Amino acid sequence: MRAHIGIIDDHPAVILGVASVLNAQPDLVVVATAASVPELLAQDQRLDGVLLDLSLADNSTPTENLHALAALAVPVLVYTSGDRPHLVREAARAGAAGMLRKSELPDAILAAVRTMLAGEVPASADWAAALDFDPDFVSVHLSPREAEVLGLYASGETAERVAALLYISRDTVLDHIRRIRTKYAQAHRAAPTKVDLYRRAVEDGLIPPDDDPGH
């Protein structure tokens, strides 16, 4: 039985190329293609896996797209044409199964898709570089709660507002922020101001880039 694959990309030529590679295999078939996640979900197809472009024209974020695709309960392999490690890290945090470059040869694409379908992480030098071999990223080691606090605070919320949103005290929020600053300082990525914290949060994929980081 052939595994059903969905492809989300806003470049028709890319969809055509990737689909032709997959459809030529006896164990794979592309049953749905779309330029956005809502468009794919609206097709209501049974899928075994999804290929998702990291950067789409609708300005959606990897986090938004991966969270929406979670309703399908299938693995999602993100792929990209450029070097945007902060998007890779964001996708990893949001549950992507792995990453693939659009420029990969057909054999590499097929291997990555089959590895994804097997429930394993597809080997990728870019994925490893962004997640495993980036000392700035791995050395911070924020806890899930610290990452949550940083994401809200760096986005512009006050300590009082973060406390209310997370049902914790303002003092607890400030304790988290102090620990976060200490961890970044120890990783040689000092963040003494709120703008610095915003920059670190963007670098680590906790929040999307903004044209106006002045908080």
N, C-alpha and C positions, 0 to 999 in steps of 0.2 A: 504493500500500500504506500502511495506517495505522500510525503509530508506536505501539508498545506502552508504556504508561506505568503505573508503580506509584505508589501514594500511601500514605505512612505518617503517620498522625495518630490520636490517641486520642479525637478528637471526631467522632462519626458525622455530625453535621450539616455539619461542614467538608468531610469526605470527599464527602458527597453533593453539596454545592454545587460543589466543584472538579471532581468527576467529571462533573457535568452540563454544565459549561462545556466541558470537553475532549471529551466524547463527542458533542457537537453539531457537531464539526468533521469534515470529510471526511478529514483527514490524521492524526487523533489518536484513540486509544481507550484507556480505562483497563481494564486486564486483571487488576489485582491491587490490593487494598487491605488494610491491616493497621493494628493499633494499636501494633505494635513491629517492629523490624527482624527479629528471629528469626521472627516470624509471617509476614512477607513472604517471607523466604528459604525458609521451609518450603513455600511454595506452588509453588516451582520453575517459575515462569513465565519465558518469554523476554521480556525487557524491553529497551527502547531508552533509557529514562530513568526517574528516580525523583524524586518530590517528597517531601521529608523535613521534618517539623516539627522545629524546633530543640529544643524542650523537650517531652519525653514523660513520661507518668505513671510509667513504669517506672524513672525516675531515671537512665536511660542518658545518657551524654554525647555531644555531637556527634562527638568523636573516636572513641569506641567504635563509634558507629553508622556513621560514614563508612568506618572501617576494615573493618567487617564487610561493608558494601555493596560494597567494592572488589572482592570476589569476583565480582560481576556484570559488572565491566568496562564499566559504563555511566555517563554523567554523572549527578550528583545535584544537584538544585536545592533548597536549604534555604529554608524559609519560616517566618515567625514573626508573632505578633500583638502583640508588645511591643518595647520598646527595651532590648535586652540586648546591647550591643556586644561584651562579652567573649565571648559565645557565637558571635557572628558571626566574630570574629577566630579563635576556636578552630576553627570550621568551615572557614574559609579555609585555615588551616594544615593541616587534615586532608584537604583536597582537594575541597571543595565547588566546584561549577561557578559558583555565584552565589547571590544571595539575593532573595527575593520576600516582600512583606508580604501577609498573608492578606486585608487590607482593599483590595487593589488591585482595580480594575475588571476585568471579564472580558477586555477587549482587552489589558490589560497582562499578565495571567496567560498568555494565549495567546502573546503576543510573547515572554515570558520562556522559556516551554517550547520554542518553536520555535528560539529563539536557542541554548538549551542543547543541543538535538538537533543543531544545526549545528556544534557544537564551539566555540562562542564564549561569552564571558562576558555574561550578561544585564545590561543597564544597570539599575542600582538606586542611588538616592540614598543609601539606608541602607548598602549595601555599600561605596560609595565613601567615605562619611563614616567608616565604621569602619576601612577599610583605607588609603585614599589621603589623606584630608583630616584625619586625626587626628594632629597633630604629635607628640603624646606617643608614639603607637604607632610611627610611621615613623622617628622620630629616634633610636631606640635601636639598631636594626640589629644585633641579635644574630646571630651566626653559627649555623648548625645545631648545631654542637657546644656552643656557649655556651647555646643554648636547651635542649639536652639536659641539660647540667650543672645549669642553673637549675631545670628541672622536677623533677629528682631531689632536689637539695639543698633546695629550697624545700618539697618534700613531707615533709621530715623526716629524710632520710638524712644520715648524717655524711659528711664529706669522704672518710674512709677507705672507706666503703661505696660512695659514688659512684665512687671510683677503681676498686674491685673490679668494679662492675657494667659500667663502660665500658672496662675493661682499660687504664687509664692510671694514672700515679702520683698519689699524694696531692698532691705539689707542683704537678703540672699542673692538678689540680682547683682548688687554691687560686689559681693564676694566672688560671684562667678566672673564678673568682668575683671576684677583684680587678678584672679587665677589665669584668665585667658591672656591678659597682658603679660603676665610672668612667663607663660609658656611660649608666647611669640618672642619675647625678649631672649629667652634661653635658646631659641632657634635662630637667633640673629636676624629677626624680622620685627624689630621693635614697633610697638603700636601705642605710643603714649597719648595720642589724641583720638577723638571719635572718628575723624576723617581717616586716620591710619587704620583703625579697626575696620572701617568700611572697605578700605583697599585690601586688607588681608582677607576679609570675607569674600570679596569678589575673586581674589586670586585662588582661593580654596573652594570655589564653586558653591558657597553657602547662599549667596544672593547674586542676581544677575547684574551685569554692569549697568551703570546709570550715567547719563551725560552730566548730571549735576550731583556730585557726591558731597556737596557742602551741607552738613547736618548741624 
